Amino acid sequence: MESEDQDWQRLDKWLWCARVAKSRAACARIVEKGGVRVNRQPTDKPHYKLRPGDVLTFALGSAERGVVRVWRVLALGDRRGPASEARLLFEDMSGDSAA
């Protein structure tokens, strides 16, 4: 199945498109370390099939100063674009004003 026909995207690729980390490999490492929950379920699979409507919970930053983010996936990423484009991929539901 070609990627254009899919209604899902690999979790690591989506995180990269959403500019969570500078490289897709870094995004995969975040997931592999168990740092991401999808719909409240922990996952360590970078290939997890992420769909619009899924809710991600993950920490950004170091363990001491990390900020927990809760994002609802609004769209799948076509490419890694500028931050203004990346913000259209998710709704920040973290509940703080630092979004």
VOTOR-727449 format. One line per 3 residues: number of its first residue (from 0); their letters; for each residue z, x, y of N, C-alpha, C, CB. Coordinates in Angstrom, 3 decimals, m for minus. Glycine has a CB too. Example, Ala and Ser with C-alpha at 12.3 -4.5 7.8 and 13.67 -1.06 7.14 Angstrom:
<atoms>
0 = as = 7.800 13.190 m5.690 7.800 12.300 m4.500 7.800 13.200 m3.300 9.046 11.308 m4.473  7.080 12.850 m2.250 7.140 13.670 m1.060 7.870 12.900 0.030 5.725 14.084 m0.598
</atoms>
This chain:
<atoms>
0 = mes = 0.000 0.853 m1.184 0.000 0.000 0.000 0.000 0.893 1.240 1.233 m0.967 0.002  m0.851 0.605 2.187 m0.926 1.410 3.398 0.196 1.023 4.345 m2.293 1.244 4.084  0.625 1.985 5.159 1.760 1.739 6.041 1.488 0.607 7.029 2.112 3.005 6.796
3 = edq = 0.225 0.396 7.436 m0.088 m0.671 8.384 0.156 m2.051 7.783 m1.534 m0.556 8.845  0.141 m2.149 6.454 0.321 m3.431 5.786 1.772 m3.700 5.408 m0.538 m3.488 4.555  2.661 m2.793 5.693 4.048 m2.926 5.258 4.887 m3.634 6.315 4.645 m1.552 4.946
6 = dwq = 5.877 m4.384 5.849 6.819 m5.032 6.753 8.132 m4.261 6.798 7.068 m6.482 6.323  8.100 m3.019 6.344 9.289 m2.167 6.328 8.890 m0.749 6.719 9.974 m2.181 4.927  9.920 0.068 7.009 9.700 1.476 7.351 10.855 2.280 6.767 9.590 1.687 8.913
9 = rld = 10.548 3.501 6.354 11.617 4.375 5.853 12.681 4.537 6.931 11.052 5.766 5.427  13.929 4.512 6.501 15.051 4.632 7.423 14.983 5.923 8.226 16.362 4.563 6.664  14.712 7.073 7.575 14.674 8.334 8.309 13.564 8.352 9.351 14.496 9.492 7.347
12 = kwl = 12.417 7.771 9.021 11.315 7.743 9.987 11.655 6.837 11.167 10.016 7.267 9.310  12.284 5.691 10.905 12.656 4.791 11.994 13.676 5.456 12.923 13.224 3.475 11.432  14.679 6.124 12.336 15.672 6.815 13.165 15.011 7.873 14.041 16.752 7.463 12.283
15 = wca = 14.010 8.559 13.500 13.272 9.571 14.257 12.493 8.913 15.399 12.310 10.354 13.327  11.814 7.803 15.105 11.073 7.078 16.149 12.018 6.545 17.229 10.272 5.913 15.528  13.244 6.180 16.832 14.237 5.670 17.777 14.970 6.793 18.499 15.238 4.787 17.057
18 = rva = 14.582 8.035 18.226 15.085 9.229 18.911 16.576 9.476 18.671 14.830 9.109 20.394  17.039 9.209 17.445 18.433 9.484 17.083 18.645 10.989 16.940 18.816 8.755 15.765  17.649 11.701 16.416 17.698 13.163 16.276 16.313 13.720 16.600 18.155 13.588 14.825
21 = ksr = 16.253 15.032 16.824 15.003 15.659 17.264 13.957 15.803 16.172 15.295 17.000 17.825  14.380 15.795 14.904 13.408 15.937 13.818 13.675 14.880 12.750 13.469 17.363 13.203  12.635 14.588 12.003 12.799 13.620 10.915 13.718 14.185 9.840 11.432 13.244 10.306
24 = aac = 13.649 15.488 9.620 14.533 16.125 8.635 16.001 15.970 9.048 14.176 17.626 8.477  16.281 16.090 10.336 17.657 15.912 10.822 18.109 14.468 10.608 17.764 16.292 12.324  17.215 13.523 10.816 17.541 12.113 10.562 17.825 11.890 9.078 16.387 11.193 11.030
27 = ari = 17.027 12.516 8.219 17.245 12.390 6.774 18.607 12.964 6.391 16.119 13.106 5.988  19.004 14.085 6.998 20.315 14.689 6.694 21.456 13.767 7.112 20.458 16.051 7.402  21.318 13.102 8.251 22.350 12.155 8.703 22.541 11.070 7.648 21.964 11.518 10.077
30 = vek = 21.434 10.560 7.139 21.499 9.502 6.126 22.067 10.047 4.818 20.102 8.892 5.886  21.587 11.217 4.379 22.032 11.804 3.104 23.532 12.084 3.093 21.269 13.099 2.827  24.105 12.381 4.245 25.547 12.639 4.336 26.366 11.351 4.319 25.857 13.423 5.603
33 = ggv = 25.700 10.216 4.228 26.417 8.940 4.186 26.836 8.455 5.552 27.624 9.059 3.315  26.150 8.910 6.587 26.538 8.561 7.946 25.945 7.274 8.477 26.168 9.649 8.843  25.235 6.523 7.635 24.568 5.302 8.107 24.898 4.140 7.174 23.028 5.509 8.192
36 = rvn = 25.145 2.990 7.780 25.288 1.742 7.024 24.159 0.818 7.470 26.711 1.072 7.252  23.593 0.107 6.505 22.576 m0.898 6.802 23.124 m2.235 6.337 21.197 m0.565 6.109  23.242 m3.162 7.269 23.812 m4.478 6.962 25.174 m4.335 6.274 22.847 m5.289 6.068
39 = rqp = 25.988 m3.445 6.815 27.365 m3.145 6.366 27.450 m2.391 5.049 28.134 m4.416 6.232  26.319 m2.075 4.427 26.316 m1.361 3.152 25.989 0.107 3.379 25.306 m1.993 2.173  26.849 1.030 2.923 26.535 2.451 3.104 25.297 2.830 2.296 27.735 3.331 2.689
42 = tdk = 24.504 3.719 2.861 23.347 4.229 2.134 23.230 5.723 2.374 22.049 3.500 2.562  22.782 6.432 1.351 22.517 7.862 1.487 21.058 8.140 1.143 23.465 8.692 0.577  20.228 7.102 1.246 18.822 7.213 0.878 17.937 7.203 2.130 18.424 6.067 m0.072
45 = phy = 17.365 8.348 2.496 16.464 8.374 3.658 15.265 7.447 3.484 15.975 9.793 3.906  14.902 7.142 2.229 13.742 6.288 1.971 14.096 4.800 1.949 13.105 6.675 0.656  15.324 4.445 2.333 15.731 3.035 2.380 14.692 2.239 3.164 17.147 2.879 3.025
48 = klr = 14.325 1.069 2.668 13.309 0.233 3.315 13.949 m0.599 4.427 12.614 m0.691 2.276  13.784 m0.144 5.648 14.357 m0.801 6.816 13.396 m1.863 7.328 14.676 0.225 7.925  13.941 m3.032 7.673 13.116 m4.144 8.159 13.666 m4.658 9.485 13.065 m5.291 7.115
51 = pgd = 12.823 m5.258 10.317 13.328 m5.897 11.544 14.408 m6.914 11.189 12.170 m6.587 12.331  15.468 m6.925 11.973 16.610 m7.804 11.723 17.768 m7.100 11.055 16.187 m8.961 10.881  17.506 m5.952 10.405 18.596 m5.186 9.795 19.524 m4.651 10.886 18.036 m4.017 8.932
54 = vlt = 20.795 m4.495 10.539 21.784 m3.955 11.474 22.249 m2.598 10.961 22.995 m4.930 11.646  22.105 m1.578 11.815 22.517 m0.209 11.477 23.835 0.107 12.154 21.436 0.819 11.895  24.713 0.797 11.441 25.961 1.302 12.006 26.002 2.787 11.689 27.231 0.541 11.429
57 = fal = 26.182 3.618 12.728 26.208 5.068 12.535 26.911 5.714 13.712 24.775 5.639 12.373  27.321 6.964 13.519 28.010 7.708 14.577 27.050 8.712 15.196 29.271 8.428 14.024  27.098 8.815 16.503 26.339 9.826 17.228 27.317 10.836 17.789 25.475 9.194 18.359
60 = gsa = 26.988 12.109 17.709 27.853 13.144 18.238 28.731 13.754 17.170 28.702 12.593 19.340  29.650 14.607 17.601 30.530 15.318 16.671 31.622 14.391 16.153 31.157 16.549 17.352  32.316 14.855 15.135 33.386 14.052 14.532 34.493 13.752 15.536 33.969 14.773 13.316
63 = erg = 34.792 14.727 16.404 35.879 14.534 17.372 35.461 13.628 18.521 36.340 15.878 17.921  34.209 13.720 18.932 33.753 12.988 20.110 32.637 12.006 19.772 33.279 13.959 21.176  32.515 11.673 18.513 31.444 10.778 18.087 31.608 9.376 18.631 31.378 10.730 16.591
66 = vvr = 30.490 8.729 18.840 30.463 7.357 19.316 29.780 6.523 18.241 29.726 7.234 20.699  30.446 5.472 17.792 29.866 4.609 16.775 28.890 3.653 17.451 30.971 3.829 15.999  27.706 3.588 16.912 26.655 2.710 17.423 26.360 1.626 16.393 25.367 3.516 17.757
69 = vwr = 26.107 0.434 16.888 25.669 m0.683 16.054 24.378 m1.191 16.689 26.778 m1.833 15.949  23.285 m1.039 15.945 21.973 m1.418 16.460 21.326 m2.438 15.541 21.070 m0.186 16.613  20.735 m3.470 16.132 19.897 m4.413 15.382 18.453 m3.947 15.546 20.089 m5.911 15.888
72 = vla = 17.759 m3.806 14.430 16.368 m3.367 14.444 15.499 m4.522 14.945 15.911 m2.893 13.024  14.782 m4.283 16.047 13.894 m5.299 16.604 12.449 m5.105 16.174 13.979 m5.290 18.109  12.072 m3.838 15.963 10.683 m3.532 15.618 10.626 m2.232 14.837 9.803 m3.442 16.886
75 = lgd = 9.533 m2.033 14.133 9.286 m0.778 13.428 8.534 0.153 14.367 8.483 m1.012 12.103  8.750 1.456 14.196 8.126 2.428 15.083 6.751 2.852 14.613 9.001 3.632 15.216  5.794 2.847 15.525 4.456 3.358 15.213 4.400 4.861 15.375 3.405 2.699 16.104
78 = rrg = 5.208 5.372 16.313 5.202 6.800 16.626 6.506 7.143 17.328 3.972 7.185 17.512  6.747 8.429 17.500 7.902 8.876 18.282 7.421 9.040 19.719 8.519 10.229 17.712  7.715 8.075 20.528 7.271 8.089 21.911 8.415 8.444 22.844 6.679 6.742 22.295
81 = pas = 8.245 8.148 24.120 9.308 8.420 25.094 10.525 7.525 24.857 8.783 8.222 26.523  11.643 7.901 25.465 12.885 7.141 25.279 12.714 5.684 25.680 14.018 7.769 26.087  11.935 5.414 26.712 11.732 4.031 27.146 11.062 3.211 26.043 10.882 3.990 28.431
84 = ear = 10.171 3.825 25.294 9.512 3.145 24.168 10.474 3.004 22.986 8.242 3.921 23.733  11.278 4.021 22.746 12.230 3.990 21.630 13.258 2.873 21.812 12.943 5.347 21.498  13.667 2.607 23.048 14.666 1.561 23.306 14.157 0.163 22.951 15.083 1.592 24.768
87 = llf = 12.855 m0.001 22.818 12.290 m1.299 22.447 12.408 m1.572 20.950 10.833 m1.370 22.867  12.801 m0.548 20.173 12.902 m0.698 18.728 14.217 m1.336 18.290 12.747 0.642 18.067  15.216 m1.360 19.160 16.534 m1.845 18.758 17.267 m2.547 19.887 17.368 m0.702 18.252
90 = edm = 18.261 m3.339 19.486 19.205 m3.955 20.409 20.548 m3.304 20.148 19.272 m5.523 20.233  21.158 m2.710 21.171 22.463 m2.071 21.014 23.543 m3.131 21.042 22.707 m1.016 22.119  24.244 m3.277 19.918 25.308 m4.267 19.782 26.678 m3.589 19.713 25.079 m5.129 18.532
93 = sgd = 26.766 m2.361 20.211 27.975 m1.564 20.080 29.164 m2.124 20.841 27.709 m0.181 20.539  28.903 m2.917 21.853 30.001 m3.539 22.570 30.659 m2.657 23.611 31.015 m3.977 21.612  29.981 m1.586 24.038 30.518 m0.776 25.124 29.467 m0.647 26.219 30.956 0.622 24.613
96 = saa = 29.849 m0.193 27.354 28.933 m0.110 28.493 28.198 1.221 28.554 29.690 m0.329 29.782  28.427 2.118 27.601 27.799 3.436 27.619 26.447 3.449 26.924 28.708 4.446 26.970  25.899 2.295 26.628 24.642 2.210 25.874 23.479 2.802 26.564 24.331 0.825 25.564
</atoms>
